[in-house]
Amino acid sequence: MQKATNIKYSKTKEISPDQIIPLYKQNDWSSAKKPNKLHKALINSHSLVSAWSKNQLIGIGNAISDGYLVSFITRTSLYFPHFRTGELARISLSYSQKNMKTTINIC
């Protein structure tokens, strides 16, 4: 596993399907077979947090929310396997919590 150094987190929704799909394929998620729907689902999330290393998307997390009371974080630690560490998941969740103004439920 690679150490969580030089990892940058972003709230941008300007992520292309070409950047997202390899991450989902590497983790054997069936949604990788529906790239357009996956992309639309992610960019239309209430909150989207991405982790980057050297301009490569290495992790992603999103939340759906009513914007007032409740948020559901659905992908808190989807990372390329060689980047998976408890440290990255903790940082990602912390970043998400700081940017949400509702009660957070993790799915």
Secondary structure by P-SEA (a helix, b strand, c coil): ccccccbbbbccccccccccaaaaaaacccccccaaaaaaaaaaccbbbbbbcccccccbbbbbcccccccccccccccccccccaaaaaaaaaaaaaacccccccc
